[in-house]
């Protein structure tokens, strides 16, 4: 299979960064990750992910928020299949206290899955999924 076919050396680099600010009226969180795996067979594969969240406090218990998330694995990565994902969401959170909350989130997710033939991308399968998600959360 593709995940175990390559037996040579891999030069791997990883970089991650987070930025968070939670004030009395506004909230912001961004998490970014980048990794590069370099092989003799396929060169350098650049993979990225990013998550960005922004919220505004409506009153003592309610927070309205939006978020976007992006994930991409390179076409030439020897350890994973090519994949792309993008999510956008709007939601509200009701906080019972600083640890327990209920969330309602309307989101749309687009995914691109690569279909391979002889190790090459034959075509991309795209799924688009809208959803309403409800969650009882402990913590964030």
TIMI-2910 file (N, C-alpha, C, CB; in pm, 1 decimal, decimal comma, always signed):
<rs>
+----------+----------+----------+----------+----------+----------+----------+----------+----------+----------+----------+----------+------+
!      n_x !      n_y !      n_z !     ca_x !     ca_y !     ca_z !      c_x !      c_y !      c_z !     cb_x !     cb_y !     cb_z ! resn !
+----------+----------+----------+----------+----------+----------+----------+----------+----------+----------+----------+----------+------+
!    +83,5 !   -118,0 !     +0,0 !     +0,0 !     +0,0 !     +0,0 !    +87,8 !   +124,1 !     +0,0 !    -94,9 !     -0,1 !   +120,8 !  Unk !
!    +27,7 !   +236,3 !    -32,0 !   +101,7 !   +361,8 !    -41,3 !   +166,7 !   +400,2 !    +91,0 !     +9,7 !   +472,8 !    -87,1 !  Unk !
!   +102,4 !   +375,1 !   +202,9 !   +153,2 !   +419,1 !   +332,8 !   +280,5 !   +345,6 !   +374,9 !    +46,7 !   +399,9 !   +438,2 !  Unk !
!   +307,5 !   +227,4 !   +321,3 !   +424,7 !   +151,6 !   +363,8 !   +522,9 !   +122,8 !   +251,0 !   +381,2 !    +22,8 !   +425,3 !  Unk !
!   +498,8 !   +173,7 !   +129,9 !   +582,1 !   +138,1 !    +15,3 !   +720,7 !   +201,1 !    +21,3 !   +513,6 !   +179,2 !   -112,4 !  Unk !
!   +733,5 !   +321,7 !    +70,7 !   +861,7 !   +391,5 !    +70,9 !   +946,2 !   +347,4 !   +188,9 !   +840,8 !   +542,9 !    +74,6 !  Unk !
!  +1069,1 !   +305,0 !   +163,1 !  +1157,5 !   +254,2 !   +267,9 !  +1278,6 !   +343,4 !   +292,5 !  +1203,9 !   +115,8 !   +232,5 !  Unk !
!  +1291,6 !   +452,7 !   +217,8 !  +1408,9 !   +539,1 !   +228,5 !  +1398,9 !   +638,6 !   +343,1 !  +1429,5 !   +613,3 !    +99,5 !  Unk !
!  +1497,5 !   +727,5 !   +351,7 !  +1499,8 !   +827,2 !   +459,7 !  +1395,1 !   +936,6 !   +437,9 !  +1639,1 !   +890,4 !   +470,6 !  Unk !
!  +1348,6 !   +993,6 !   +550,0 !  +1253,6 !  +1104,5 !   +547,8 !  +1311,1 !  +1216,8 !   +633,4 !  +1111,8 !  +1060,1 !   +599,6 !  Unk !
!  +1323,7 !  +1334,8 !   +574,2 !  +1365,3 !  +1453,4 !   +647,2 !  +1237,2 !  +1528,4 !   +682,5 !  +1465,7 !  +1543,3 !   +562,9 !  Unk !
!  +1202,6 !  +1533,7 !   +811,5 !  +1073,8 !  +1586,0 !   +856,1 !  +1093,4 !  +1713,0 !   +938,3 !   +998,0 !  +1480,2 !   +938,2 !  Unk !
!  +1013,2 !  +1814,9 !   +908,0 !  +1014,9 !  +1940,3 !   +983,5 !   +871,7 !  +1973,1 !  +1024,4 !  +1077,9 !  +2057,1 !   +899,3 !  Unk !
!   +855,9 !  +2021,9 !  +1148,2 !   +725,0 !  +2056,8 !  +1200,5 !   +731,6 !  +2193,7 !  +1266,8 !   +675,2 !  +1950,0 !  +1300,1 !  Unk !
!   +633,9 !  +2278,0 !  +1237,5 !   +622,9 !  +2408,6 !  +1301,5 !   +476,7 !  +2430,8 !  +1340,2 !   +674,6 !  +2522,8 !  +1207,2 !  Unk !
!   +454,8 !  +2473,3 !  +1462,9 !   +320,0 !  +2501,6 !  +1512,0 !   +319,8 !  +2636,8 !  +1581,0 !   +270,9 !  +2390,5 !  +1608,8 !  Unk !
!   +207,6 !  +2705,6 !  +1571,6 !   +194,7 !  +2835,0 !  +1638,9 !    +50,1 !  +2852,8 !  +1684,2 !   +238,5 !  +2952,3 !  +1544,9 !  Unk !
!    +33,0 !  +2908,6 !  +1801,9 !    -99,3 !  +2939,3 !  +1855,6 !   -101,8 !  +3082,6 !  +1904,0 !   -136,9 !  +2842,7 !  +1969,9 !  Unk !
!   -216,0 !  +3146,0 !  +1888,4 !   -236,8 !  +3280,1 !  +1939,5 !   -377,8 !  +3282,5 !  +1997,3 !   -216,9 !  +3389,9 !  +1827,4 !  Unk !
!   -389,0 !  +3323,1 !  +2122,4 !   -519,9 !  +3326,1 !  +2187,6 !   -535,7 !  +3455,1 !  +2265,7 !   -538,2 !  +3204,5 !  +2280,5 !  Unk !
!   -656,4 !  +3508,7 !  +2262,9 !   -690,2 !  +3624,3 !  +2344,1 !   -836,4 !  +3611,5 !  +2383,7 !   -663,3 !  +3758,3 !  +2267,7 !  Unk !
!   -862,5 !  +3605,3 !  +2513,7 !   -997,3 !  +3594,0 !  +2566,2 !  -1021,5 !  +3711,4 !  +2660,9 !  -1018,7 !  +3457,0 !  +2638,7 !  Unk !
!  -1086,3 !  +3815,4 !  +2608,5 !  -1116,2 !  +3933,5 !  +2687,4 !  -1256,2 !  +3925,2 !  +2745,4 !  -1101,4 !  +4059,3 !  +2603,0 !  Unk !
!  -1300,8 !  +4033,7 !  +2805,9 !  -1433,7 !  +4036,6 !  +2867,6 !  -1545,3 !  +4035,8 !  +2764,3 !  -1447,3 !  +4158,8 !  +2956,1 !  Unk !
!  -1520,4 !  +4097,0 !  +2646,9 !  -1624,0 !  +4105,0 !  +2544,4 !  -1592,1 !  +4027,5 !  +2416,7 !  -1647,8 !  +4247,8 !  +2509,9 !  Unk !
!  -1464,3 !  +4006,2 !  +2387,9 !  -1425,6 !  +3939,9 !  +2263,1 !  -1328,3 !  +3825,0 !  +2289,8 !  -1362,5 !  +4041,2 !  +2166,0 !  Unk !
!  -1333,1 !  +3725,7 !  +2198,5 !  -1245,5 !  +3608,6 !  +2209,0 !  -1183,2 !  +3581,7 !  +2072,8 !  -1324,1 !  +3483,3 !  +2259,6 !  Unk !
!  -1060,2 !  +3534,9 !  +2073,9 !   -992,1 !  +3500,9 !  +1948,6 !   -894,6 !  +3387,2 !  +1974,8 !   -917,8 !  +3624,6 !  +1889,1 !  Unk !
!   -893,0 !  +3290,2 !  +1883,7 !   -798,4 !  +3178,7 !  +1891,7 !   -757,4 !  +3142,2 !  +1750,0 !   -860,7 !  +3055,2 !  +1966,2 !  Unk !
!   -626,5 !  +3129,0 !  +1727,8 !   -575,7 !  +3081,0 !  +1599,5 !   -468,3 !  +2976,0 !  +1626,9 !   -518,8 !  +3198,9 !  +1512,9 !  Unk !
!   -480,1 !  +2862,9 !  +1560,5 !   -380,7 !  +2755,7 !  +1571,1 !   -338,8 !  +2716,2 !  +1430,7 !   -437,1 !  +2632,3 !  +1649,8 !  Unk !
!   -208,6 !  +2718,8 !  +1406,7 !   -152,6 !  +2689,6 !  +1274,9 !    -48,9 !  +2579,1 !  +1288,4 !    -89,7 !  +2816,9 !  +1211,2 !  Unk !
!    -47,0 !  +2489,9 !  +1191,6 !    +52,0 !  +2382,7 !  +1189,0 !   +101,3 !  +2363,8 !  +1045,6 !     -7,7 !  +2250,1 !  +1245,2 !  Unk !
!   +231,7 !  +2344,1 !  +1032,2 !   +293,2 !  +2318,4 !   +902,0 !   +394,4 !  +2206,3 !   +921,2 !   +361,4 !  +2448,0 !   +842,7 !  Unk !
!   +391,8 !  +2110,6 !   +831,9 !   +499,7 !  +2011,1 !   +831,8 !   +544,5 !  +1984,8 !   +689,7 !   +454,2 !  +1879,5 !   +899,1 !  Unk !
!   +672,3 !  +1956,2 !   +678,5 !   +732,3 !  +1923,5 !   +548,6 !   +806,6 !  +1792,3 !   +564,0 !   +828,4 !  +2037,6 !   +498,2 !  Unk !
!   +776,6 !  +1699,7 !   +476,5 !   +851,7 !  +1574,0 !   +474,8 !   +920,6 !  +1563,7 !   +339,0 !   +757,7 !  +1449,4 !   +501,2 !  Unk !
!  +1051,6 !  +1551,6 !   +342,8 !  +1130,5 !  +1546,7 !   +220,3 !  +1184,7 !  +1405,4 !   +202,1 !  +1246,4 !  +1650,5 !   +224,1 !  Unk !
!  +1162,9 !  +1351,3 !    +81,1 !  +1210,6 !  +1217,3 !    +48,2 !  +1284,4 !  +1221,2 !    -85,5 !  +1092,6 !  +1116,2 !    +43,2 !  Unk !
!  +1368,5 !  +1120,6 !   -106,5 !  +1437,8 !  +1108,4 !   -234,4 !  +1340,2 !  +1076,2 !   -347,4 !  +1546,1 !  +1000,5 !   -226,0 !  Unk !
!  +1232,0 !  +1006,8 !   -314,3 !  +1136,2 !   +959,6 !   -413,0 !  +1044,0 !  +1070,5 !   -465,7 !  +1053,4 !   +849,3 !   -353,2 !  Unk !
!   +990,3 !  +1154,0 !   -376,7 !   +886,3 !  +1249,1 !   -416,2 !   +918,1 !  +1395,5 !   -386,3 !   +759,8 !  +1213,2 !   -348,4 !  Unk !
!  +1036,8 !  +1425,5 !   -338,1 !  +1070,9 !  +1564,7 !   -307,2 !  +1009,9 !  +1608,0 !   -175,0 !  +1023,9 !  +1657,6 !   -419,3 !  Unk !
!   +978,4 !  +1736,9 !   -162,7 !   +924,8 !  +1791,9 !    -38,9 !   +773,1 !  +1804,1 !    -46,6 !   +987,7 !  +1928,4 !     -9,2 !  Unk !
!   +707,2 !  +1745,2 !    +51,0 !   +561,6 !  +1753,9 !    +63,0 !   +528,4 !  +1854,0 !   +172,7 !   +498,4 !  +1614,0 !    +93,8 !  Unk !
!   +454,4 !  +1958,9 !   +139,5 !   +416,6 !  +2062,2 !   +235,1 !   +271,8 !  +2041,1 !   +278,2 !   +435,8 !  +2203,5 !   +174,2 !  Unk !
!   +250,4 !  +2023,4 !   +408,6 !   +117,5 !  +2000,1 !   +464,3 !    +83,6 !  +2112,7 !   +562,0 !   +110,2 !  +1861,4 !   +535,0 !  Unk !
!    -42,4 !  +2160,2 !   +556,7 !    -84,3 !  +2273,8 !   +637,7 !   -215,7 !  +2244,9 !   +708,5 !    -97,5 !  +2398,7 !   +551,3 !  Unk !
!   -233,4 !  +2307,1 !   +824,2 !   -365,3 !  +2313,5 !   +886,2 !   -375,6 !  +2444,7 !   +962,1 !   -390,0 !  +2191,5 !   +980,8 !  Unk !
!   -496,8 !  +2498,5 !   +966,0 !   -520,1 !  +2622,5 !  +1039,5 !   -661,9 !  +2621,3 !  +1094,7 !   -497,1 !  +2746,9 !   +948,9 !  Unk !
!   -676,3 !  +2670,0 !  +1217,7 !   -805,8 !  +2683,4 !  +1283,8 !   -813,8 !  +2825,0 !  +1339,5 !   -824,8 !  +2575,5 !  +1397,4 !  Unk !
!   -919,5 !  +2898,1 !  +1302,7 !   -939,0 !  +3034,3 !  +1352,6 !  -1079,4 !  +3046,5 !  +1409,7 !   -915,8 !  +3139,4 !  +1240,0 !  Unk !
!  -1087,6 !  +3098,9 !  +1531,8 !  -1213,5 !  +3116,5 !  +1603,4 !  -1221,7 !  +3260,3 !  +1652,6 !  -1225,7 !  +3016,1 !  +1722,1 !  Unk !
!  -1338,8 !  +3323,7 !  +1638,1 !  -1361,6 !  +3457,2 !  +1692,5 !  -1501,0 !  +3460,7 !  +1753,8 !  -1345,8 !  +3567,1 !  +1582,3 !  Unk !
!  -1508,7 !  +3512,5 !  +1875,7 !  -1637,1 !  +3518,6 !  +1945,1 !  -1660,0 !  +3655,2 !  +2006,5 !  -1644,7 !  +3411,6 !  +2052,6 !  Unk !
!  -1787,7 !  +3684,9 !  +2029,7 !  -1825,0 !  +3809,8 !  +2096,2 !  -1929,2 !  +3777,0 !  +2203,0 !  -1880,2 !  +3915,5 !  +1993,2 !  Unk !
!  -1905,3 !  +3828,8 !  +2322,1 !  -1996,0 !  +3804,8 !  +2433,5 !  -2119,7 !  +3892,1 !  +2416,2 !  -1926,5 !  +3833,4 !  +2569,5 !  Unk !
!  -2237,2 !  +3827,3 !  +2413,9 !  -2363,4 !  +3897,6 !  +2396,2 !  -2420,1 !  +3944,3 !  +2529,9 !  -2464,0 !  +3808,0 !  +2324,9 !  Unk !
!  -2399,9 !  +3865,8 !  +2635,4 !  -2434,4 !  +3903,1 !  +2772,3 !  -2356,8 !  +3810,8 !  +2866,8 !  -2590,2 !  +3893,3 !  +2797,3 !  Unk !
!  -2399,1 !  +3799,2 !  +2990,8 !  -2322,9 !  +3722,5 !  +3090,1 !  -2313,1 !  +3573,8 !  +3056,2 !  -2386,1 !  +3738,6 !  +3226,5 !  Unk !
!  -2410,0 !  +3519,1 !  +2980,6 !  -2411,9 !  +3374,5 !  +2953,6 !  -2396,3 !  +3338,1 !  +2806,0 !  -2540,2 !  +3316,2 !  +3004,4 !  Unk !
!  -2430,1 !  +3427,1 !  +2714,8 !  -2431,9 !  +3394,8 !  +2572,2 !  -2310,2 !  +3449,8 !  +2499,1 !  -2558,1 !  +3448,5 !  +2508,4 !  Unk !
!  -2252,3 !  +3365,2 !  +2410,0 !  -2142,0 !  +3405,0 !  +2323,2 !  -2178,1 !  +3363,4 !  +2180,4 !  -2005,6 !  +3340,0 !  +2369,5 !  Unk !
!  -2171,6 !  +3456,8 !  +2087,1 !  -2185,8 !  +3424,4 !  +1945,7 !  -2046,6 !  +3410,3 !  +1886,0 !  -2268,7 !  +3533,3 !  +1870,3 !  Unk !
!  -2028,8 !  +3316,7 !  +1792,5 !  -1894,6 !  +3294,2 !  +1738,3 !  -1898,7 !  +3245,5 !  +1594,2 !  -1819,8 !  +3193,8 !  +1823,9 !  Unk !
!  -1784,4 !  +3258,9 !  +1530,5 !  -1761,4 !  +3204,9 !  +1397,5 !  -1626,3 !  +3137,6 !  +1395,3 !  -1770,0 !  +3315,0 !  +1289,6 !  Unk !
!  -1611,0 !  +3041,0 !  +1306,1 !  -1481,8 !  +2973,8 !  +1294,1 !  -1460,8 !  +2925,9 !  +1151,7 !  -1472,2 !  +2855,7 !  +1392,1 !  Unk !
!  -1335,1 !  +2914,7 !  +1116,1 !  -1294,7 !  +2853,3 !   +989,7 !  -1179,7 !  +2758,5 !  +1018,7 !  -1253,6 !  +2961,2 !   +883,4 !  Unk !
!  -1177,7 !  +2649,4 !   +945,0 !  -1072,6 !  +2549,8 !   +961,6 !  -1031,0 !  +2501,3 !   +823,4 !  -1120,1 !  +2430,7 !  +1051,2 !  Unk !
!   -901,6 !  +2482,0 !   +806,1 !   -847,6 !  +2438,0 !   +678,2 !   -742,7 !  +2331,2 !   +705,1 !   -787,1 !  +2557,5 !   +597,7 !  Unk !
!   -743,3 !  +2227,0 !   +622,3 !   -646,9 !  +2118,3 !   +636,0 !   -608,7 !  +2071,8 !   +496,3 !   -704,9 !  +2000,3 !   +721,2 !  Unk !
!   -478,2 !  +2053,8 !   +472,3 !   -432,8 !  +2009,8 !   +340,1 !   -311,8 !  +1919,2 !   +353,5 !   -399,1 !  +2130,4 !   +250,6 !  Unk !
!   -319,3 !  +1801,0 !   +293,9 !   -200,7 !  +1716,5 !   +279,9 !   -159,4 !  +1720,9 !   +133,0 !   -228,4 !  +1567,9 !   +327,9 !  Unk !
!    -31,3 !  +1727,0 !   +110,9 !    +23,6 !  +1743,5 !    -23,5 !     +0,7 !  +1619,9 !   -109,9 !   +172,3 !  +1774,3 !    -15,8 !  Unk !
!     -3,6 !  +1644,0 !   -239,8 !    -21,2 !  +1534,4 !   -335,7 !    +96,9 !  +1438,2 !   -335,1 !    -40,9 !  +1590,2 !   -476,0 !  Unk !
!   +215,4 !  +1485,1 !   -297,4 !   +336,2 !  +1402,1 !   -305,6 !   +383,9 !  +1350,0 !   -170,0 !   +447,1 !  +1480,8 !   -369,9 !  Unk !
!   +300,4 !  +1356,1 !    -66,9 !   +338,7 !  +1302,2 !    +63,5 !   +336,2 !  +1149,3 !    +57,2 !   +243,7 !  +1354,8 !   +176,0 !  Unk !
!   +442,1 !  +1085,0 !   +105,7 !   +450,2 !   +939,0 !    +96,4 !   +379,4 !   +868,5 !   +212,0 !   +595,2 !   +895,9 !    +92,2 !  Unk !
!   +337,4 !   +941,8 !   +314,4 !   +277,8 !   +878,2 !   +431,7 !   +127,2 !   +894,6 !   +441,9 !   +340,3 !   +932,6 !   +554,4 !  Unk !
!    +68,3 !   +983,8 !   +363,6 !    -75,9 !  +1005,5 !   +367,3 !   -129,6 !  +1019,7 !   +226,0 !   -110,6 !  +1130,0 !   +451,1 !  Unk !
!   -259,4 !  +1000,4 !   +212,7 !   -324,8 !  +1024,3 !    +85,0 !   -354,0 !  +1173,1 !    +69,6 !   -454,8 !   +941,5 !    +73,5 !  Unk !
!   -353,7 !  +1226,2 !    -51,6 !   -387,1 !  +1366,9 !    -72,8 !   -529,4 !  +1395,6 !    -22,8 !   -373,7 !  +1404,2 !   -222,9 !  Unk !
!   -542,4 !  +1503,0 !    +52,7 !   -670,9 !  +1536,0 !   +114,9 !   -676,0 !  +1685,4 !   +142,4 !   -692,2 !  +1455,4 !   +246,2 !  Unk !
!   -794,2 !  +1744,2 !   +123,7 !   -816,3 !  +1885,3 !   +155,5 !   -950,6 !  +1896,7 !   +226,0 !   -812,0 !  +1975,1 !    +26,4 !  Unk !
!   -955,2 !  +1983,7 !   +327,4 !  -1079,6 !  +2005,5 !   +400,3 !  -1091,2 !  +2151,9 !   +437,9 !  -1086,5 !  +1916,3 !   +526,0 !  Unk !
!  -1211,0 !  +2206,9 !   +423,0 !  -1240,7 !  +2344,6 !   +462,8 !  -1372,8 !  +2343,2 !   +537,6 !  -1246,6 !  +2441,2 !   +338,6 !  Unk !
!  -1373,6 !  +2405,0 !   +656,3 !  -1495,8 !  +2415,3 !   +736,1 !  -1518,2 !  +2561,7 !   +771,1 !  -1487,0 !  +2327,5 !   +865,4 !  Unk !
!  -1645,1 !  +2604,6 !   +762,1 !  -1686,3 !  +2736,4 !   +807,9 !  -1809,0 !  +2716,3 !   +894,8 !  -1715,4 !  +2834,0 !   +687,9 !  Unk !
!  -1814,9 !  +2787,5 !  +1007,9 !  -1925,8 !  +2766,6 !  +1100,7 !  -1961,2 !  +2895,1 !  +1173,6 !  -1891,3 !  +2657,2 !  +1201,4 !  Unk !
!  -2088,9 !  +2904,5 !  +1209,6 !  -2140,6 !  +3009,4 !  +1297,3 !  -2212,9 !  +2939,1 !  +1411,0 !  -2236,4 !  +3109,5 !  +1220,3 !  Unk !
!  -2198,2 !  +2992,5 !  +1531,5 !  -2262,7 !  +2926,2 !  +1643,0 !  -2288,9 !  +3018,5 !  +1759,6 !  -2180,1 !  +2811,9 !  +1688,1 !  Unk !
!  -2360,8 !  +2964,0 !  +1857,8 !  -2383,9 !  +3031,1 !  +1985,0 !  -2349,8 !  +2933,6 !  +2096,7 !  -2531,3 !  +3081,7 !  +1997,0 !  Unk !
!  -2300,5 !  +2990,2 !  +2205,6 !  -2264,0 !  +2909,1 !  +2322,4 !  -2331,7 !  +2970,2 !  +2444,9 !  -2107,2 !  +2902,1 !  +2341,5 !  Unk !
!  -2399,2 !  +2886,0 !  +2523,1 !  -2456,5 !  +2929,4 !  +2650,3 !  -2371,2 !  +2870,4 !  +2760,9 !  -2606,9 !  +2885,9 !  +2664,6 !  Unk !
!  -2313,3 !  +2957,9 !  +2844,5 !  -2223,7 !  +2914,1 !  +2950,9 !  -2299,2 !  +2908,3 !  +3084,1 !  -2101,6 !  +3008,7 !  +2961,7 !  Unk !
!  -2307,4 !  +2787,8 !  +3139,5 !  -2366,9 !  +2771,7 !  +3271,5 !  -2271,6 !  +2823,4 !  +3379,6 !  -2402,3 !  +2623,9 !  +3297,1 !  Unk !
!  -2143,0 !  +2793,9 !  +3359,3 !  -2035,9 !  +2845,9 !  +3445,0 !  -1908,3 !  +2845,5 !  +3361,1 !  -2018,8 !  +2759,5 !  +3578,1 !  Unk !
!  -1792,2 !  +2864,3 !  +3420,4 !  -1668,5 !  +2875,0 !  +3341,8 !  -1622,5 !  +2741,7 !  +3282,5 !  -1558,3 !  +2931,5 !  +3428,0 !  Unk !
!  -1686,5 !  +2629,5 !  +3319,1 !  -1646,8 !  +2499,4 !  +3264,8 !  -1754,0 !  +2430,5 !  +3180,3 !  -1608,6 !  +2409,4 !  +3376,8 !  Unk !
!  -1880,4 !  +2457,0 !  +3204,4 !  -1988,6 !  +2383,5 !  +3138,3 !  -2067,4 !  +2477,3 !  +3047,1 !  -2082,6 !  +2318,2 !  +3243,0 !  Unk !
!  -2087,7 !  +2433,6 !  +2922,0 !  -2160,6 !  +2513,4 !  +2823,6 !  -2237,2 !  +2422,1 !  +2728,1 !  -2063,9 !  +2604,7 !  +2745,0 !  Unk !
!  -2337,7 !  +2479,3 !  +2664,9 !  -2411,3 !  +2413,3 !  +2557,3 !  -2386,6 !  +2495,0 !  +2431,8 !  -2566,1 !  +2400,9 !  +2589,5 !  Unk !
!  -2358,2 !  +2425,0 !  +2319,5 !  -2330,1 !  +2493,4 !  +2193,2 !  -2427,2 !  +2446,4 !  +2085,9 !  -2184,2 !  +2468,8 !  +2148,4 !  Unk !
!  -2466,2 !  +2540,3 !  +2000,4 !  -2539,4 !  +2509,8 !  +1877,1 !  -2457,8 !  +2572,3 !  +1763,6 !  -2690,2 !  +2565,6 !  +1880,7 !  Unk !
!  -2422,9 !  +2488,5 !  +1664,4 !  -2332,2 !  +2533,9 !  +1558,8 !  -2384,0 !  +2490,7 !  +1422,7 !  -2190,1 !  +2479,2 !  +1581,7 !  Unk !
!  -2398,4 !  +2587,8 !  +1332,2 !  -2434,4 !  +2561,3 !  +1193,1 !  -2305,7 !  +2565,9 !  +1112,8 !  -2540,5 !  +2664,9 !  +1138,7 !  Unk !
!  -2273,8 !  +2455,9 !  +1044,2 !  -2145,7 !  +2449,9 !   +974,5 !  -2160,6 !  +2392,8 !   +834,7 !  -2046,6 !  +2367,0 !  +1053,6 !  Unk !
!  -2059,5 !  +2422,1 !   +755,0 !  -2050,7 !  +2366,4 !   +620,1 !  -1908,3 !  +2316,5 !   +600,1 !  -2090,0 !  +2472,7 !   +510,7 !  Unk !
!  -1895,5 !  +2189,0 !   +563,2 !  -1765,1 !  +2126,9 !   +544,4 !  -1751,9 !  +2082,1 !   +399,1 !  -1745,8 !  +2006,8 !   +641,7 !  Unk !
!  -1640,9 !  +2117,9 !   +336,3 !  -1609,0 !  +2070,8 !   +201,4 !  -1481,5 !  +1987,6 !   +210,1 !  -1592,0 !  +2190,9 !   +100,4 !  Unk !
!  -1487,6 !  +1864,5 !   +159,7 !  -1372,4 !  +1774,9 !   +160,6 !  -1339,2 !  +1731,0 !    +19,0 !  -1399,2 !  +1652,4 !   +249,8 !  Unk !
!  -1209,5 !  +1723,2 !     -8,8 !  -1159,6 !  +1674,3 !   -137,3 !  -1076,2 !  +1549,8 !   -109,0 !  -1075,1 !  +1784,6 !   -213,1 !  Unk !
!  -1123,9 !  +1434,6 !   -155,0 !  -1052,5 !  +1308,1 !   -137,6 !   -992,8 !  +1266,6 !   -271,3 !  -1146,9 !  +1197,0 !    -82,1 !  Unk !
!   -864,6 !  +1237,8 !   -271,5 !   -798,9 !  +1195,7 !   -395,3 !   -822,0 !  +1046,4 !   -418,4 !   -647,2 !  +1227,0 !   -390,3 !  Unk !
!   -853,0 !  +1010,3 !   -541,2 !   -861,1 !   +870,0 !   -581,7 !   -736,9 !   +840,7 !   -664,9 !   -994,1 !   +839,5 !   -662,8 !  Unk !
!   -661,5 !   +742,7 !   -622,0 !   -533,5 !   +713,0 !   -684,9 !   -542,2 !   +591,7 !   -776,3 !   -427,5 !   +690,4 !   -579,1 !  Unk !
!   -458,4 !   +593,1 !   -878,2 !   -439,0 !   +477,7 !   -966,2 !   -290,2 !   +470,3 !   -996,0 !   -524,7 !   +489,1 !  -1099,1 !  Unk !
!   -226,6 !   +360,5 !   -960,3 !    -82,0 !   +342,3 !   -976,7 !     -2,8 !   +455,0 !   -910,1 !    -46,3 !   +334,6 !  -1125,4 !  Unk !
!    -48,7 !   +497,0 !   -792,4 !    +22,0 !   +598,8 !   -716,1 !     +1,8 !   +741,2 !   -762,5 !   +164,0 !   +569,5 !   -718,3 !  Unk !
!    -82,7 !   +760,5 !   -862,8 !   -109,2 !   +895,9 !   -914,3 !   -256,1 !   +929,9 !   -893,5 !    -71,4 !   +907,1 !  -1065,4 !  Unk !
!   -282,3 !  +1060,2 !   -879,0 !   -420,6 !  +1104,4 !   -861,1 !   -495,7 !  +1087,5 !   -992,1 !   -426,6 !  +1252,0 !   -813,0 !  Unk !
!   -598,5 !  +1004,8 !   -987,2 !   -682,6 !   +983,3 !  -1104,5 !   -792,3 !  +1089,7 !  -1110,6 !   -744,6 !   +841,5 !  -1101,9 !  Unk !
!   -854,5 !  +1116,3 !   -996,8 !   -953,5 !  +1223,2 !   -987,2 !   -979,1 !  +1254,3 !   -839,7 !  -1086,0 !  +1183,5 !  -1059,4 !  Unk !
!  -1045,5 !  +1366,0 !   -815,5 !  -1081,6 !  +1408,4 !   -680,1 !  -1230,7 !  +1385,3 !   -659,8 !  -1044,7 !  +1558,2 !   -655,8 !  Unk !
!  -1265,0 !  +1332,0 !   -543,1 !  -1405,2 !  +1319,1 !   -503,3 !  -1434,0 !  +1430,2 !   -402,5 !  -1435,9 !  +1176,0 !   -442,2 !  Unk !
!  -1533,4 !  +1512,7 !   -430,1 !  -1564,0 !  +1627,3 !   -345,6 !  -1696,4 !  +1602,7 !   -274,2 !  -1569,6 !  +1758,2 !   -429,0 !  Unk !
!  -1696,6 !  +1621,5 !   -141,9 !  -1820,4 !  +1615,5 !    -64,7 !  -1841,8 !  +1750,4 !     +2,8 !  -1816,1 !  +1500,1 !    +40,6 !  Unk !
!  -1966,6 !  +1793,0 !     +3,5 !  -2005,2 !  +1917,0 !    +71,3 !  -2115,2 !  +1881,0 !   +170,2 !  -2053,3 !  +2028,0 !    -31,2 !  Unk !
!  -2091,0 !  +1908,2 !   +298,4 !  -2182,6 !  +1864,6 !   +402,2 !  -2222,7 !  +1980,3 !   +492,5 !  -2120,1 !  +1753,3 !   +484,2 !  Unk !
!  -2347,3 !  +2025,5 !   +483,7 !  -2395,8 !  +2120,9 !   +582,8 !  -2446,4 !  +2043,3 !   +704,8 !  -2508,7 !  +2211,8 !   +523,0 !  Unk !
!  -2435,5 !  +2103,6 !   +822,8 !  -2480,1 !  +2033,2 !   +943,2 !  -2514,6 !  +2132,4 !  +1052,6 !  -2372,2 !  +1935,5 !   +992,4 !  Unk !
!  -2606,6 !  +2090,8 !  +1137,5 !  -2635,9 !  +2160,2 !  +1262,4 !  -2587,1 !  +2068,7 !  +1373,2 !  -2790,3 !  +2194,7 !  +1277,5 !  Unk !
!  -2495,8 !  +2117,7 !  +1455,0 !  -2439,2 !  +2036,0 !  +1561,9 !  -2473,4 !  +2096,7 !  +1697,3 !  -2286,3 !  +2022,6 !  +1545,7 !  Unk !
!  -2513,3 !  +2011,5 !  +1787,7 !  -2541,5 !  +2050,0 !  +1925,3 !  -2442,1 !  +1977,9 !  +2014,5 !  -2689,0 !  +2016,5 !  +1965,7 !  Unk !
!  -2393,1 !  +2047,8 !  +2115,8 !  -2289,0 !  +1988,5 !  +2199,9 !  -2304,6 !  +2036,4 !  +2343,4 !  -2148,2 !  +2023,7 !  +2146,3 !  Unk !
!  -2289,9 !  +1943,7 !  +2436,6 !  -2272,8 !  +1976,0 !  +2577,2 !  -2122,6 !  +1971,0 !  +2601,8 !  -2352,9 !  +1876,3 !  +2672,5 !  Unk !
!  -2064,3 !  +2084,8 !  +2637,5 !  -1917,6 !  +2094,5 !  +2643,8 !  -1870,5 !  +2114,2 !  +2788,5 !  -1867,1 !  +2211,5 !  +2554,9 !  Unk !
!  -1762,1 !  +2047,8 !  +2818,5 !  -1692,6 !  +2067,0 !  +2945,5 !  -1554,3 !  +2119,0 !  +2911,5 !  -1685,7 !  +1933,7 !  +3030,3 !  Unk !
!  -1523,1 !  +2239,5 !  +2948,7 !  -1398,3 !  +2303,1 !  +2908,2 !  -1427,7 !  +2403,3 !  +2799,3 !  -1294,7 !  +2198,9 !  +2860,3 !  Unk !
!  -1354,0 !  +2398,5 !  +2688,6 !  -1372,4 !  +2495,1 !  +2580,1 !  -1490,0 !  +2456,6 !  +2494,6 !  -1246,9 !  +2505,7 !  +2494,4 !  Unk !
+----------+----------+----------+----------+----------+----------+----------+----------+----------+----------+----------+----------+------+
</rs>
